[in-house]
């Protein structure tokens, strides 16, 4: 039987993207050091020369359900607001000690938690003072062009125009917390530009597979 390589898988995913739409953008595949796809990897794209302005940041929601934060990983643009509804039958006390955004939401249930505005780029780790195994990650980026890889480790990010860009890939469990980057030239209305990242990963923590 012919061995299917990771590049072949990526080519298949890319073909699907191109068939679905032909807009200008970047298709990215993220793998670990062994070639295994890495879902929940944040990928964001920054244009050379900075930004010329844009729409207000889009908010997000991280719910608490089944004694977990859902989703595990969230990516937002700087200045966006996140709501934290508690859909469990128990109360939660969520907090962050991360320099990018420190906060402390006392015990609450339902929709009563105050939305948080994340106004500084960086990484925020969420925890619960009542349930120690609850963890989630928020990546705040200065660009409006971002996404998160799916179960196949793939993501497509649409761009408003062609040009020179830098593509970054971040995963919460990367060795050393590194965020590798690649420079790309994207042609407007052409075949999608592509990038493949291979990230060295720490062993997963016991329990939920997340590690600090």
For each residue, the residues with C-beta under 8 A, 3 or more apart:
1:
2:
3:
4: 8 9
5: 8 9 35
6: 9 10 29 31 35 37 196
7: 10 11 196
8: 4 5 11 12
9: 4 5 6 12 13 29 37 152
10: 6 7 13 14 29 154 194 196
11: 7 8 14 15
12: 8 9 15 16
13: 9 10 16 17 27 29 152 154
14: 10 11 17 18 27 192 194
15: 11 12 18 19
16: 12 13 19 20
17: 13 14 20 21 27 156 192
18: 14 15 21 22 191 192
19: 15 16
20: 16 17
21: 17 18
22: 18 189
23: 158 189
24: 158 159 160 161 162 186 187 188 189 190
25: 156 157 158 159 186 192 193
26: 45 156 157 159 165 167 184 186 192 193 194 195
27: 13 14 17 154 155 156 192 193 194 195
28: 43 149 154 155 156 157 167 169 194 195 196 197
29: 6 9 10 13 37 153 154 194 195 196 197
30: 37 38 41 43 149 153 154 155 169 171 196 197 198 199
31: 6 34 35 36 37 38 153 196 197 198 199
32: 35 36 38 198 199 200 201
33: 198 199 200 201
34: 31
35: 5 6 31 32 198
36: 31 32 153
37: 6 9 29 30 31 149 151 152 153 154
38: 30 31 32 41 149 153 171 199 201
39: 149 150 151 152 153
40: 71 72 73 148 149 171 172
41: 30 38 148 149 153 155 169 170 171 197 199
42: 73 75 139 141 146 147 148 169 170 171
43: 28 30 146 147 148 149 155 157 167 168 169 170
44: 75 139 141 143 145 146 147 157 167 168 170
45: 26 143 145 146 157 159 165 166 167 168
46: 142 143 145 165 166 168
47: 50 51 143 145 159 163 164 165
48: 163 164 165 166
49:
50: 47
51: 47 54 142 143 144
52:
53:
54: 51 144
55: 58 144
56: 79
57: 76 77 78 79 80 81 144
58: 55 76 77 80
59: 76 80 81 82 83 115
60: 74 76 80 81 82 83
61: 82 83 84 85
62: 69 70 71 74 82 83 84 126 136 138
63: 69 70 84 85 86 87
64: 67 68 69 70 84 85 86 87 88 92 94 128 134
65: 68 70 87 88
66: 70 88
67: 64 88 90 131 133 134
68: 64 65 72 134 208
69: 62 63 64 72 126 128 134 135 136
70: 62 63 64 65 66
71: 40 62 74 136
72: 40 68 69 135 136 137 208 210
73: 40 42 136 137 138 139 148 172
74: 60 62 71 82 136 137 138 139
75: 42 44 138 139 140 141 146 147 148
76: 57 58 59 60 80 82 118 138 139 140 141
77: 57 58 80 140 141 142 143 144 146
78: 57 118 119 120 121 140 141 142
79: 56 57 117 118 119
80: 57 58 59 60 76 77 117 118 140
81: 57 59 60 115 116 117 118
82: 59 60 61 62 74 76 115 116 118 138
83: 59 60 61 62 111 113 115
84: 61 62 63 64 94 105 113 115 116
85: 61 63 64 110 111 113
86: 63 64 91 92 108 109 110 111 112 113
87: 63 64 65
88: 64 65 66 67 92 109
89:
90: 67 109 130
91: 86 107 108 109 130
92: 64 86 88 105 107 108 109 128 130 131 134
93: 104 105 106 107 108 128 129 130
94: 64 84 105 113 126 127 128 129
95: 103 104 105 126 127 128 129
96: 101 102 103 124 125 126 127
97: 102 125
98: 101 102 122 123 124 125
99: 102 122
100: 118 120 121 122 123 124 140
101: 96 98 116 118 119 120 122 124 138 140
102: 96 97 98 99
103: 95 96 116
104: 93 95
105: 84 92 93 94 95 108 113 114
106: 93
107: 91 92 93 130
108: 86 91 92 93 105 112 113
109: 86 88 90 91 92 112
110: 85 86
111: 83 85 86
112: 86 108 109
113: 83 84 85 86 94 105 108
114: 105
115: 59 81 82 83 84
116: 81 82 84 101 103
117: 79 80 81
118: 76 78 79 80 81 82 100 101 124 138 140
119: 78 79 101
120: 78 100 101 140
121: 78 100 140 141 142
122: 98 99 100 101 140
123: 98 100 137 138 139 140 170 172 177
124: 96 98 100 101 118 137 138 139 140
125: 96 97 98 135 136 137 212
126: 62 69 94 95 96 134 135 136 137 138
127: 94 95 96 132 134 135
128: 64 69 92 93 94 95 131 132 134
129: 93 94 95
130: 90 91 92 93 107
131: 67 92 128 134
132: 127 128
133: 67 207 208
134: 64 67 68 69 92 126 127 128 131
135: 69 72 125 126 127 208 210 212
136: 62 69 71 72 73 74 125 126
137: 72 73 74 123 124 125 126 172 210
138: 62 73 74 75 76 82 101 118 123 124 126
139: 42 44 73 74 75 76 123 124 170
140: 75 76 77 78 80 100 101 118 120 121 122 123 124
141: 42 44 75 76 77 78 121 146 168
142: 46 51 77 78 121
143: 44 45 46 47 51 77 146
144: 51 54 55 57 77
145: 44 45 46 47 157 158 159
146: 42 43 44 45 75 77 141 143 157
147: 42 43 44 75 155 156 157
148: 40 41 42 43 73 75 155
149: 28 30 37 38 39 40 41 43 152 153 154 155
150: 39 153 154 155
151: 37 39
152: 9 13 37 39 149
153: 29 30 31 36 37 38 39 41 149 150
154: 10 13 27 28 29 30 37 149 150
155: 27 28 30 41 43 147 148 149 150
156: 17 25 26 27 28 147 192
157: 25 26 28 43 44 45 145 146 147
158: 23 24 25 145
159: 24 25 26 45 47 145 162 163 165 186
160: 24
161: 24 188
162: 24 159 185 186 187 188 189 190
163: 47 48 159 185 186
164: 47 48 183 184 185 186
165: 26 45 46 47 48 159 183 184 185 186 193
166: 45 46 48 181 182 183 184
167: 26 28 43 44 45 181 182 183 184 195
168: 43 44 45 46 141 179 180 181
169: 28 30 41 42 43 179 180 181 197 199
170: 41 42 43 44 123 139 174 179
171: 30 38 40 41 42 174 199 201
172: 40 73 123 137 210 211
173: 201 202 204 210 211
174: 170 171 177 178 179 199 200 201 202
175: 178 200 201 202
176: 200
177: 123 174
178: 174 175 199 200
179: 168 169 170 174
180: 168 169 197 199
181: 166 167 168 169
182: 166 167 195 197
183: 164 165 166 167
184: 26 164 165 166 167 193 195
185: 162 163 164 165 193
186: 24 25 26 159 162 163 164 165 190 193
187: 24 162 190 191 193
188: 24 161 162
189: 22 23 24 162
190: 24 162 186 187
191: 18 187
192: 14 17 18 25 26 27 156
193: 25 26 27 165 184 185 186 187
194: 10 14 26 27 28 29
195: 26 27 28 29 167 182 184
196: 6 7 10 28 29 30 31
197: 28 29 30 31 41 169 180 182
198: 30 31 32 33 35
199: 30 31 32 33 38 41 169 171 174 178 180
200: 32 33 174 175 176 178
201: 32 33 38 171 173 174 175
202: 173 174 175 211
203: 211
204: 173 209 210 211
205: 208 209 210 211 212
206:
207: 133 210
208: 68 72 133 135 205
209: 204 205
210: 72 135 137 172 173 204 205 207
211: 172 173 202 203 204 205
212: 125 135 205
